[in-house]
Every structure is written in structure tokens, then in C-alpha cells.
Amino acid sequence: MNTRVALVMHTILAALLVSAISARAASSPCTGPNGSRFNLEPRANAVVQAAESVAFLHNAAGAGLDLVLATATDERGLGGSTDAFYVQRSSANCAPDLEGGLPFISTAFDLFAPFGTPVAVADPVRNVFFIADLRFGTTTDDNGVGIVKATTASLLNESACPKGTQSSGSAGCFTASSVFNITTLNAFLSNPDLAVDPRTSGTGAGDVYAVVTQADPNNTLHNSVSLMACRNEDLNCSNSITISGSDLEGDFAWVQVRPDGEITISYSNTTFPGINPEDIKFVRCTPKGAPNAPSCSAPILITTEKTPIFASFIGDVPMSDVLYAKHAHRLESDGKTVTTFLVYDRCSVPVINYGFVESFCPKTDVVLTSSNDGGQTWSTIANVTNSAGQQFFGTVATDRSTGIVNIAYYSTERDAFQQRPQVFLAQIAPGTTTLGTPHLLTTASADAQASSPVMVLFEPQGLGDRLGLAADGTGTTGQSRAYVGFTWNSVFGTYGGVPMPDMNNHLTLLQY
């Protein structure tokens, strides 16, 4: 066979393989009207699972098979923990092969139990995942931030990390763990977030960064934002540092790592949440190599939002929303410029306040701004979509292989009564800051008013409080995936033989 014929045949076979993978994804339950329920809970007397986060490693489970790790609040209390994880490792159908509660973490201080808000990230260079969540001491009056690490090898090992529901413990799925920022409960922690530096060289390469809100122990009305740096290999972490400066109400922090290794944090601050205008701030930090803490600049003001939402009921959807600014970075074609995209939810009209109870926002929007000078200046804030209804829970992630920026959100725009949401994903093409036409990912709609009749402690309201989003690929058109984790009630449970809608964590994707 001559070289030209061999080359043609190789090209045809490669095209057929990509076509087969694309066809499999197109026909997958993951891309169905409701996405796919991403847990293994039996349907009898089912309780709520509310999606928190999603991460994945491209093709790590085999050709065309992503290793997907999602987290959720799971009211079954798997292994004594409502902080649960779910893993797809042997299919491309957004169906989990295993699930379990996050393990307890033993330290010199105490045995720390998982308590809430599990967030996951993937390190595609080292083929590992990290999950952070809040922790409570089981015998002491302490709380902290816990972090666990799972390698591709550990999650694919069916002996150490067996398939199915791990109701008695899941420590075999994880290879390292740590608890940091340990403090007493009068300095209560909330809203953790996590990022990893995927670089292979340079100061801080591979380091893992966590942020968390910490209450002022001397004044419960005040909060600050803390940052920690941990080593990738063993989760040896730095002391926490306060990065919110003199702000008295720093909260809802979101951390990312730029392509050059610089750490960035966005957060909000106000003198009285839900009443006064709310500042959105941006901080830049220089890595020092964990377990050394980074050095950080003073916070930069991005904007002052005059119609913020804070625990506000939104339109006719029976749930509440908050201003939670989230950002992602994109390296431009010159190999030097970094563009930062930031999204958040806001009220497009003045919020109606009812004293010290939750306020009401008749119309919510997801908005976008960007910066190409390290956060010093920002573009005019614009709506992600000008559609009718409610748009909320906006989140953003960059596909580093293509430079495509993905923005996911719920929207009720296609419901005549503006009550039933669907999941949308808008994209920004490389080299531009202009949004393309949003993709509708779930053609069916959820009913936020319908929920499981089984009431349990700490049950999330409605559709939870966020979407999970992760994007990556090979750089070749058609081989990138954007996964969205969301809360949905298209699946029915049975209660005394009567079928009723049940809230579950779901997963869907866009292949592009």
C-alpha cells in the first residue's frame, strides 16, 4: 500500500471514529430533553439531590469516554455525609457508575465531618481531581475547609473504589486529604471555592487554591474572605490570609488561576446585604509556591451594583437568588494577553424589600463584563440575553483547548407563565468578547414548585442555588465538551405507590 492511499484510509477511519463518538453523544441521554439523572438513588421514597459542581478529564476513561466527577448535596446522607460525589467512568451517557459521601478527615485537631457546599475541580495535566467542602469537628467546637484528592487511577480502580452506591464510606476513592483554616464556630465559615494551577513549570505550578468566607468572631454582621494555597501532591497547605482588605462584608468569593499562574479572586461586599448597593471586587495574587501563602494586591472595584439581589425571591419562580460574581480567563492568540470574563445575577429593576425578611426581584438577569488589563478596567456591563422571563444562576468556564468561553444559566423565557426554567449555554468565540446565540440544552422544563414530599433537614429550596460547569477539549472542532450540572425534577419517585416529582442532580453537555 503506498503512502498516499494509507494516509487517505487513515483520514477516513479517523473521521468515522469522530463521527461515531459524535453520534453516540448526540443520541445520549445526556443530551436528551432533561439531560440525565446523575445519581443511583432508588425511586421509592426518594429525597433531594441538589447539584453543586462538576469537573471532568477528557477521554480519561477511554477513547471518547470522559471521566466525570460531580458533587451534590444528597439528603440520603451517604456514609454519614450529605456532601456526595458521583463518577462516570465506563459510559458516555452521563450515567454515574458510582456514588458516595465524602469521607471524614482525621487531623491532629479532631475528626472532621463534611457539612456542605462541595466544589470540584480537575487538573488535566496531572489527571487528578480535588473536592473542597465545609467541615465540622466531631468532638470540638471547630469548623474548617476540607479538601480531598482523587487520581484517575484511584477512581478507575474498582477494588479500592467499587461501582454502585458506597453507603458505608468512600475513602478508597481518594488518595490525600486535609483540613485547613480551622477556627471556632464563632468565626463561622461559608461559601468555599477551589481552583488549581495546571501549569507544568514555574512558581506555584500544580498548586491548589481555596477561598472561603469567614465571619468576624467579634461582630457577627461582618465577614472577610480568606485564601489558602496547598501543594498538589500531598495537600500540605499554607496559613490562610485575608484578601478582602478593609471590606466589612466580603462574601461569595470565586477563585481562578490565570494561564501565567497568577491567582485571581472575585467577591462581593456591601454594608448591608439586600438593602444597600453592592460592590463587586477583584483581587490579584502572586504565587509563592505552597505551602507558602501567595502575596495579594489591594482589592480593585469592578462595579457597584445598585440593584443587587441577596436572598431575593425571583419573579414567579418560588426560589431565591444571590449576587455571586464568577469569572474565567482566556489566553489570547498573542500568547501574552489574558482576557477575564465575569458574570453575575442582578435585578434589572429595583428590588422590593420587606424589612428584615427576604426581598423580591420581579426580573432577574445574568450579566457579563470583561477586562484585558488584569482587572484594572472593565467593559460596560451587558445582559447575556435580553430574553423575557427570569435568567439566573449564571456561571462561566473557559475551554482552554479552543479559547471558547462558556456561560451556563437557567431561563424561564420559553414558558408563557415564566415559571418553568430550562438550561441554556451561551458561548464567546476566540478573539472576541461578543456572545453567540445561546444553545438550549434541556428542551423540557423543570417545575420548581414541585418537590419530594419527604422532608429532611437542610433540604435545598427549589432548584438548589447554583449550576456546575466545566469545559475542555483537544483543540479540534467537534471534540470539545461543556458539561453542565443542574438540579431538575423530571424524574418521579414513588411514595406509598403514588408517583410524584423528585428533585435530583442532573447532567447535560454540549459537544462542539
C-alpha positions, 0 to 999 in steps of 0.5 A: 500500500503506498503512502498516499492511499494509507494516509487517505484510509487513515483520514477516513477511519479517523473521521468515522471514529469522530463521527461515531463518538459524535453520534453516540453523544448526540443520541445520549441521554445526556443530551436528551430533553432533561439531560440525565439523572446523575445519581443511583438513588432508588425511586421509592421514597426518594429525597433531594439531590441538589447539584453543586459542581462538576469537573471532568478529564477528557477521554480519561476513561477511554477513547471518547469516554470522559471521566466525570466527577460531580458533587451534590448535596444528597439528603440520603446522607451517604456514609454519614455525609450529605456532601456526595460525589458521583463518577462516570467512568465506563459510559458516555451517557452521563450515567454515574457508575458510582456514588458516595459521601465524602469521607471524614478527615482525621487531623491532629485537631479532631475528626472532621465531618463534611457539612456542605457546599462541595466544589470540584475541580480537575487538573488535566495535566496531572489527571487528578481531581480535588473536592473542597467542602465545609467541615465540622469537628466531631468532638470540638467546637471547630469548623474548617475547609476540607479538601480531598484528592482523587487520581484517575487511577484511584477512581478507575480502580474498582477494588479500592473504589467499587461501582454502585452506591458506597453507603458505608464510606468512600475513602478508597476513592481518594488518595490525600486529604486535609483540613485547613483554616480551622477556627471556632464556630464563632468565626463561622465559615461559608461559601468555599471555592477551589481552583488549581494551577495546571501549569507544568513549570514555574512558581506555584505550578500544580498548586491548589487554591481555596477561598472561603468566607469567614465571619468576624468572631467579634461582630457577627454582621461582618465577614472577610474572605480568606485564601489558602494555597496547598501543594498538589501532591500531598495537600500540605497547605499554607496559613490562610490570609485575608484578601478582602482588605478593609471590606466589612462584608466580603462574601461569595468569593470565586477563585481562578488561576490565570494561564501565567499562574497568577491567582485571581479572586472575585467577591462581593461586599456591601454594608448591608446585604439586600438593602444597600448597593453592592460592590463587586471586587477583584483581587490579584495574587502572586504565587509563592509556591505552597505551602507558602501563602501567595502575596495579594494586591489591594482589592480593585472595584469592578462595579457597584451594583445598585440593584443587587439581589441577596436572598431575593425571591425571583419573579414567579419562580418560588426560589431565591437568588444571590449576587455571586460574581464568577469569572474565567480567563482566556489566553489570547492568540498573542500568547501574552494577553489574558482576557477575564470574563465575569458574570453575575445575577442582578435585578434589572429593576429595583428590588422590593424589600420587606424589612428584615425578611427576604426581598423580591426581584420581579426580573432577574438577569445574568450579566457579563463584563470583561477586562484585558488589563488584569482587572484594572478596567472593565467593559460596560456591563451587558445582559447575556440575553435580553430574553423575557422571563427570569435568567439566573444562576449564571456561571462561566468556564473557559475551554482552554483547548479552543479559547471558547468561553462558556456561560451556563444559566437557567431561563424561564423565557420559553414558558408563557407563565415564566415559571418553568426554567430550562438550561441554556449555554451561551458561548464567546468565540476566540478573539472576541468578547461578543456572545453567540446565540445561546444553545438550549440544552434541556428542551423540557422544563423543570417545575420548581414548585414541585418537590419530594414530599419527604422532608429532611433537614437542610433540604435545598429550596427549589432548584438548589442555588447554583449550576456546575460547569466545566469545559475542555477539549483537544483543540479540534472542532467537534471534540470539545465538551461543556458539561453542565450540572443542574438540579431538575425534577423530571424524574418521579419517585414513588411514595406509598405507590403514588408517583410524584416529582423528585428533585435530583442532580442532573447532567447535560453537555454540549459537544462542539 
